[in-house]
Amino acid sequence: MAAGLFESSSRGDPAARPPTDEPNQYQALASTAIAAIVLGLLSPLAFVDWWLAVVPILGFVLGLVAIRDIAGRPAVLTGRPLAIAAMILSTLSLVGGLAYLSAVYAAELPEGFSRLTFASLQPLPGDPADAIPDSAREMDGRDVLLKGYMYPGKQQTGISQFLLVRDQGDCCFGGNPKITDRVLVQLRDPKGIPFSQRLTKIAGRFAVRPSGTPALDGGVLYHIEDASVR
């Protein structure tokens, strides 16, 4: 029978039909690769603080997981270059961030000074809340570097004397930090400094001297005198 005007003569030819199994079928971008590259782009946060090193670590791990997933289902998933890029970014940021923070940590301590932490100012288990441990008495009269937060008061600029507290958990909500979590700081420069909510590094001479202060009930046990901000 003759083919119609609009009928294809190859209708019945199997070779002329489009293949049922397409070689370039759709491949989804692996969600793990997407997550890895997002963390890879955020991984420079490792330069800000030690604990943020977790960001590039997670980025690298997710990159490995993405490569494994893609290798296991190559016909379904894609995104291997993305995962590799995430791993490279994460590795560079982790190594660079740790090196930078290590250099800052080493440089922040003045020559002849010792590091002091609020943990070393706490009483031993079972002792009274205002007991002074040996670890604090051993630092009495020594030049130290202590990190903490300025206790908020009415004055916002030109502050030459202030309380340095362990964290912002109590002080920023009107609380009264426990006596072993506060140190009275007297700056060397009478011009003082403006108030800051950021972590503050104080270098000066440490003194164990219980005394009262109008800023807080209970006074203070510890002082840092002739101090400067690092």
N, C-alpha and C positions, 0 to 999 in steps of 0.2 A: 504494500500500500504506500502510495507516495506521501512524503512528509508534507504537512501543511506549511503555510507561509511562515507562521510564527512558531513552528515546532522545530526543535533541534534534532538533527539527524543522529546525534550522539547520545540521545536519551537512553538507549539501551546498552550503551558501551560502558562497561564497568571501569575501564581505564580513564574515561573522561569525567567520572564522578570525583568530587572532592574527597580526600582521604578522611576516614573516620577517626584515625588516631593522629592528631596534629603533633608534629615534632616540637613546636614551640608553644606548648600549652602554658597557661597562666601560672606564675610562681609568686607566692605571697612573700612579702618581706618579713623575715623572722622577727617576732616581737622582742626576743632577747637581744637581737642586734640593735633594734631601736633603743631599747633601754640601755644597752652598753654604750652607744654613742652619746646619749644624753648625759650619762655619768662621766663619760670621757670629756665632754665639753665643760662639765662642772668640776672636773678633777683639779684645776688650778687652785681650788679652795684649800688644797693641802698646803699652800704657802701661808695660809692665815693662822692655823693652829694645829697642834699635834693631832687632836682627835679627828680632825677633818681628813686625815689620811685614809679614813675608811671609804671616802668617796672614790678615789682612784683604785683602791683595792677591789671594791665592788664592781667598778667599771671593767677592770681586767678580768675578773672572774666571770662576769656576764658575757664578755667577749669570747672566752673559752667555751662557755655553754652554748653560745650562738653558733660557733664554728662546729661544735659537735652535733647540734641539732640539724644544721644545714647539711653536714656530711651524711647524716643518717637518712635524710629525706631530700636528696638533691632535686628530685622532680617536682617537689612541692614548695620548697623554701629557697629563698635567695637572701643575699645580704652579707656574704662573706667579706667583701672589701670593707664594708661598714664596720663589721666586728673587728677586723684587723686594725683599722684606723683607731677604733676605740681603745684597743689594747695598747697601741703605741702612745696615744695621748695620755692614757692612765699611767703607763710606766714612766714616761718623761716627767709627768707632774708629781708622781710619788717620789721619785729619786730627787728631783729638783727641790720639791717642797721640804723633804726631810733634811737635805743638805743646807737649805736656807735657814730653817728653824734651828738647826744645830749651831750654825754660825752665829745667829742672833743670841741663842742661849749662852754661848761661850763669851760673847762680847758684852753682854749686859752686866756681868759681874765685875765690878771695879777691882783693881789689883789690891790684894790684902784683905778683901771682904769675904765673908762666909754667907752662904745661902741659909735663910731662915724660912720656915714654913709655919703656918698656923697649926699644923698637926703636932709640931714639936712643943707647942704652947699648951696643949690640952692635959688635964690631970689624968692620972692613971685610973683604970677601972677600980671602982670602990672608994676612991678618994673624994673629998668634998669638991663641989663644983668650982670653988675658987682656989683649989690647991695648985701650987706652982711646982711643976715636975722638974726633975734634975736636968732634963734636956733643955729647959728654958734657963735655968740658973747657970748652966755651963756657958751660955751665950751672953751673960750679963757683962756689959762693958766692952763687948766686941763690936767691930764694924760689920754690919749685916746688910743683906738685900732681901726685902720682903715684898711679896706681891699681894695686893688686896684691892678693896673698893672703898672709895671715900664715902663716909657716912653723911647723908644729906642733911643740911641745916639751912638756916635762913640766908646766910651769906653765899653768894654765887661767884664772886670775884675777889682777888686779893686775899685768898685764904692762906695763912701761914701756919695755922695750927688746926688740925682736924683728926678725926678718928678714922683709922684704917680698919676695915672689918673683913671678915673671911669671905663672905659672899653677899649677894644682893637678895637672898631669900627672905630675910627679916627686915633689913633696913629700909628697903624701898616700899614696904607696905606698912610703915609706922611701927614695926616691931622693935624689940629691944634685944640686940644680939647678946648672947651670953658673954660673961666677963672675959673668958679666955679666947673669945673670937674678936676682940677689939684691942687695938694698939693706938696710943695717943702719939701723933706725929708732930714734931716741931721742926719746921723748915728753917734752913740756914738763911735763905733769902727772905728778908722782911716784906718784900713786895708780894710774895705768895703766888698762888696759882689759881686759875678758875676751877670751879667744881666740874667734875667729870664722872659720868656713869661707867666709863670704861675701866678695864683692869689697869691699876696703877702700880708702878714699880718704885719702891722707896729704898734709898740707900742712906744709912746713917748709923749712929752708935746706939746699940740696943741697951736698955736698962730695965731691970726688974725692980719696980718701985710702986707698990700699991698706993693709990691716991684717989681722991675724989675728983669728979669733973662735972660741971653743970650740964654737960651735953647728954649724959646718960645716968640713970639710976644705978647705983652700985659702983661707980667709978671705974678705974682701970688698974690693971696689974702691970701692964707692959708699956714701955715708951720707946720711941726712936727719936733721938735728938740730933741736932746739927745735920738735918736730913736734906736730901735733894731728890728730885724726881729723875729717874733714868729714862 
